Each structure stands twice: as C-alpha cells, then as structure tokens.
C-alpha cells in the first residue's frame, strides 16, 4: 500500500536527518590510522553530515509549509536539522570566540 505524500516526506526527512546525526557522531569518534587518514575521514563525515542536514532541513521546511498533517513532527525534524548542522556550530564558534 502506498503511503500518503506527507508520510513519505516525513520518513525521508527523518531518515536523512538520522544520516546527518550519525555522520556527525562518526566524524568525531572514528579516529584510527595516520593523521592524514583521520583528517580525511573527519572531513568526509562532516561533508556527508552537512549535506544530509541541509536536505533534511529542506524536506522538513517543505513538509511544514505544504502539509499540516504532521506539522509538529516536521517542526521537530527542522529544529534537529538546525542544531545538528556543523556549519551552524562552526559559524557560531567563529563569530563569538
């Protein structure tokens, strides 16, 4: 059975945000190998995290505007995608410290 478009968008946003958070955690926990390997894996996971968080933000914002059925869930994904986005944290650290 096909799911409603709002449900499909919520699932896509939640899965994408899960990938973003997992990549962010892995960026800071996977530190095995030479310094260049550690740097490469850190940057790779950070890039995946930023891209996934951005896609999750766009999906959640679109779902919040377009569908009212899961507005609270879309808002939750939107907030988590903002708070788990490394670009925001690097910007705040660079601005205030």
C-alpha positions in Angstrom: 0.0 0.0 0.0 1.2 3.5 -0.9 1.7 5.9 1.8 0.4 9.5 1.7 2.9 12.1 0.3 3.1 13.8 3.7 4.1 10.5 5.3 6.7 9.8 2.6 8.2 13.2 3.0 8.3 12.9 6.8 10.0 9.5 6.5 12.5 10.9 4.0 13.3 13.9 6.2 13.7 11.7 9.3 15.9 9.2 7.6 18.1 11.9 6.1 18.4 13.6 9.5 19.4 10.3 11.0 22.1 10.0 8.4 23.3 13.6 9.3 23.4 12.9 13.0 25.2 9.5 12.6 27.7 11.1 10.3 28.4 13.9 12.8 28.9 11.4 15.6 31.2 9.2 13.4 33.2 12.3 12.4 34.3 12.7 16.0 34.6 9.1 17.0 36.4 7.4 14.1 40.0 8.4 14.6 42.1 5.4 13.7 45.1 5.5 11.4 47.6 8.1 10.3 46.9 11.8 10.8 46.0 12.2 7.1 43.6 9.2 7.3 42.0 10.7 10.4 41.6 14.1 8.7 40.2 12.6 5.6 37.6 10.5 7.4 36.7 13.5 9.6 36.2 15.8 6.6 34.3 13.1 4.7 31.9 12.5 7.5 31.5 16.3 8.1 30.6 16.8 4.4 28.1 14.0 4.4 26.6 15.4 7.7 26.3 18.9 6.2 24.7 17.7 3.0 22.3 15.4 4.8 21.3 18.0 7.4 20.7 20.5 4.6 18.5 18.1 2.6 16.6 17.2 5.8 16.1 20.9 6.5 14.7 21.5 3.0 12.4 18.4 3.3 11.1 19.4 6.7 10.5 23.0 5.7 8.7 22.0 2.6 6.6 19.5 4.6 5.9 22.1 7.2 4.6 24.5 4.6 2.8 22.1 2.4 1.3 19.5 4.8 -0.4 20.2 8.1 -0.9 16.6 9.0 2.5 16.1 10.6 3.4 19.7 11.4 4.8 19.0 14.8 7.0 16.2 13.5 8.2 18.3 10.6 9.0 21.1 13.1 10.9 18.7 15.3 13.0 17.5 12.3 13.5 21.1 11.3 14.9 22.0 14.8 17.1 19.0 15.0 18.5 19.6 11.5 19.4 23.1 12.5 21.0 22.1 15.8 22.9 19.1 14.3 24.3 21.1 11.3 28.1 21.5 11.7 28.0 24.7 9.6 25.9 26.5 12.2 28.3 25.5 15.0 31.4 26.5 13.1 29.8 29.8 12.3 28.8 30.4 15.9 32.3 29.4 17.1 33.9 31.6 14.5 31.7 34.6 15.3 31.7 34.6 19.1 35.1 33.1 20.0 
